[in-house]
């Protein structure tokens, strides 16, 4: 069974960038569509972006999702962070109940 572990979160100032990682273990995710979500305090979980198998990088505005099959890892690069980006960020194997535990991102001056 695949397990997902996110990392890379932390406290950053507005305008800075951050790269989150989602490392998979137990099985390969190279054939899986992978997705990033976030959940801010008091709000519902929000879908951010997904990446299909065979696609290495996908850019969508301030967020870039990418994957490294050799490392069995998916990344979320975030640019020009804003206070409203503060949330727990989670990765998921698309259309499954396999989620990571999340990593906290706080954007504050």
Secondary structure, 3 states (H helix, E strand, C coil): CCEEEEECCEEECCCCCEEEEEEEECCCCCCCCEEEEEECCCCCCEEEEEECCCCCEEEECCEEEEEECCCCEEEEEECCCCHHHCEEEEEEECCCCCECCCEEEEECC
